[in-house]
Amino acid sequence: MPTEDSPVNTIKHWQECSDVYDFLHQIRLRPGMWLPNGSLQHLQAILTGYRVALAVHSSHEPFAFWPERDFSDWLHKRYGISSSLTWAAEIERHTPADSTPVREFFRLLDDFRRDAVQKPALQETTDRIPGIEFMSNTFVTLFWRRRLLTDALEKLEASGFRIVHLAAKGWTTERDMHRAIATALRFPDYYGHNLDALNDCLGDVACNGPYDGVAEGAGLVLSVTDYDHFAAKSPGAAQVMLDIIAGQGRHAAVVQRRFFALVHSNDPDIQFAPIGAMPVMWNSDEWLNSKRR
């Protein structure tokens, strides 16, 4: 993105602009001239006119705003929403008190363009190795927005992963957790309902057990919702459980199997100590604190 002392910060006539992003940068440099009262609706009208001009003159310049939905779809994913409102209206609705809609638009535009550059390489890797984005740091990934979790699970399921769903909201004791996992993963009758036994039996499932017809190259995913409730009731057990999952995920990878967990929390500030000598990280869409607000 341009820096303050970059030559691209030079003000120029709109007719000298090379594409829509060059034109938007000129608006960014002088928003008061282009956008009376700082209205994003006005900016949207300008971009609509820009798009019409492209069509009239049969220009094939890439355009991400209207009627194309690239920017809108990216924005909805960023906000974790499904909406029929325009991108301008959504940004105005979500603008924090210490910012302005115009400032937020350009901040989001920078992120959109940055993601567009990074996405092809990342997509190529994830297409080739499904689930790799949830195994590259540790084998437990946090989610706050349910929609992002659902999207991730749907993609993994479409790639052939087996998803085991666990609802931690009803776990008030460590024994509740053991009972739920033992039932979901069909642990043997001799399961001891303690953390050592969990480590042993989860290892058998992750590294040796059948994955019920899982496609080659896929694996097993634990989806745990409302984990913050369990963490509040049994913080020690909640921490150790994640550590066990991370350890067994690493062991599974050694024998060319894939096992990891996607963990949902209603608390956007929840933190855990490092597991498997690695920190528990938020997913890439919510990694920044500002993205969980």
SVG drawing of the C-alpha trace seen along z (x, -y; Angstrom):
<svg xmlns="http://www.w3.org/2000/svg" viewBox="-31 -20 40 72">
<polyline fill="none" stroke="black" stroke-width="0.4" points="0.0,0.0 1.2,-3.6 3.3,-5.2 3.2,-8.9 6.4,-9.7 5.7,-7.6 5.6,-9.2 2.2,-7.7 0.8,-10.1 1.2,-12.9 -2.1,-14.6 -3.0,-14.4 -6.0,-15.0 -8.5,-12.2 -7.9,-11.7 -4.4,-10.7 -5.5,-7.8 -4.6,-4.3 -7.4,-2.3 -10.1,-2.4 -7.6,-1.9 -5.5,-4.8 -8.7,-6.9 -9.7,-5.8 -6.3,-6.8 -6.9,-10.3 -10.2,-10.4 -8.3,-9.2 -5.8,-12.1 -8.6,-14.7 -11.8,-13.2 -13.3,-16.6 -13.3,-17.5 -14.8,-14.3 -17.1,-13.2 -19.3,-16.0 -20.1,-15.3 -17.9,-12.1 -20.7,-10.1 -19.9,-6.5 -23.2,-6.5 -21.7,-9.3 -18.6,-7.3 -20.7,-4.3 -22.5,-6.5 -19.2,-7.6 -18.0,-4.0 -21.3,-3.0 -20.7,-5.8 -17.2,-4.5 -18.5,-1.0 -21.1,-2.3 -18.3,-4.2 -16.3,-0.9 -19.3,0.8 -20.1,-2.0 -16.5,-2.1 -16.2,1.7 -13.3,1.7 -12.3,4.9 -10.6,3.4 -11.0,5.6 -13.7,4.1 -14.6,5.4 -17.6,3.2 -20.8,3.2 -22.4,5.3 -19.4,7.5 -19.6,8.7 -15.9,9.3 -15.6,6.5 -19.1,7.1 -18.6,10.8 -15.2,10.2 -16.8,7.6 -19.6,9.9 -17.0,12.6 -14.9,10.1 -17.9,9.0 -19.3,12.5 -22.7,11.5 -25.1,12.2 -26.7,9.0 -28.7,7.5 -27.4,4.0 -24.8,2.3 -21.2,2.4 -21.4,-1.3 -24.3,-0.9 -22.6,2.0 -19.4,0.1 -21.4,-2.9 -23.2,-0.6 -20.0,1.1 -17.8,-2.1 -16.4,-2.3 -17.0,-5.5 -13.3,-6.6 -13.3,-6.4 -15.3,-7.6 -17.0,-5.7 -14.5,-7.0 -11.5,-6.1 -12.9,-2.7 -13.6,-2.2 -10.0,-2.8 -8.6,-0.7 -10.8,2.2 -9.9,1.6 -6.2,2.0 -7.0,5.3 -9.1,6.4 -6.4,5.8 -3.8,7.4 -5.9,10.5 -6.5,10.6 -2.7,10.7 -2.2,13.4 -5.2,15.6 -4.0,17.3 -0.9,18.8 -2.8,19.7 -5.7,21.2 -3.3,23.3 -1.8,24.8 -5.2,25.4 -6.5,27.0 -3.5,29.3 -3.5,30.1 -7.0,29.7 -7.0,28.5 -3.4,27.3 -4.4,23.9 -5.5,25.5 -2.3,27.5 0.4,25.1 0.7,23.5 -0.8,25.9 -3.6,28.3 -6.2,26.3 -7.8,23.1 -10.2,20.7 -13.3,19.2 -15.6,16.5 -18.1,16.0 -20.2,19.1 -20.6,18.4 -16.8,18.6 -16.7,21.9 -19.6,23.3 -18.0,22.2 -14.7,23.9 -16.5,27.1 -18.5,27.2 -15.3,26.8 -13.6,29.5 -16.6,31.8 -16.7,31.2 -13.0,32.2 -13.8,35.5 -13.1,34.9 -15.1,36.5 -16.5,33.9 -17.3,34.9 -19.4,32.2 -19.1,31.5 -21.2,29.0 -19.3,27.8 -22.0,25.5 -23.4,28.3 -20.1,29.4 -20.0,28.2 -17.5,30.7 -14.5,32.5 -16.5,35.8 -19.1,34.2 -16.4,33.6 -15.1,37.1 -18.6,38.6 -19.3,36.5 -16.0,37.3 -16.2,41.0 -19.7,41.2 -18.9,39.1 -15.6,41.0 -16.9,44.4 -14.2,45.0 -14.0,48.5 -15.9,49.5 -12.7,49.5 -12.1,45.8 -11.0,44.4 -12.7,40.9 -9.5,39.1 -7.0,37.0 -4.4,39.7 -7.0,42.0 -8.2,39.3 -4.6,38.9 -4.4,42.7 -7.7,43.2 -7.6,40.0 -4.2,41.2 -5.7,44.5 -8.4,42.7 -6.1,40.1 -3.3,42.3 -4.7,45.8 -8.5,45.9 -10.7,46.0 -12.1,42.6 -15.3,44.2 -14.6,44.1 -12.8,40.7 -11.4,39.8 -7.7,40.2 -5.9,37.1 -8.6,36.0 -8.9,36.8 -10.8,36.3 -11.9,32.9 -13.3,32.2 -15.7,29.2 -16.2,27.9 -18.7,25.1 -19.1,22.9 -15.8,23.9 -15.5,20.8 -18.3,22.2 -16.3,25.3 -13.1,23.2 -14.8,21.1 -16.0,24.2 -12.9,26.3 -10.0,24.2 -7.4,26.8 -9.1,29.6 -10.0,27.3 -6.3,26.3 -5.1,29.9 -7.7,31.2 -6.4,28.7 -2.8,29.8 -3.8,33.4 -5.5,32.7 -2.5,30.7 -0.1,33.5 -2.1,36.2 -2.6,34.1 1.2,33.8 1.5,37.6 -1.1,38.3 0.7,36.1 3.9,38.1 2.0,41.2 0.5,39.2 -2.9,38.8 -4.8,35.5 -6.4,34.8 -7.2,31.3 -9.8,29.3 -11.8,26.1 -12.9,24.6 -15.6,22.0 -15.7,19.4 -18.3,16.8 -15.6,14.8 -13.5,12.9 -10.8,12.3 -10.3,15.9 -6.7,17.0 -5.0,20.3 -1.4,21.1 0.7,22.5 -0.1,26.1 2.4,28.5 4.9,25.6 2.8,23.6 0.2,20.8 -3.5,21.4 -4.2,19.1 -7.4,17.4 -8.3,18.3 -6.8,16.0 -10.0,14.0 -10.2,13.1 -6.5,13.0 -6.5,9.3 -8.4,8.2 -10.2,5.5 -11.7,8.3 -13.5,9.7 -15.4,6.5"/>
</svg>
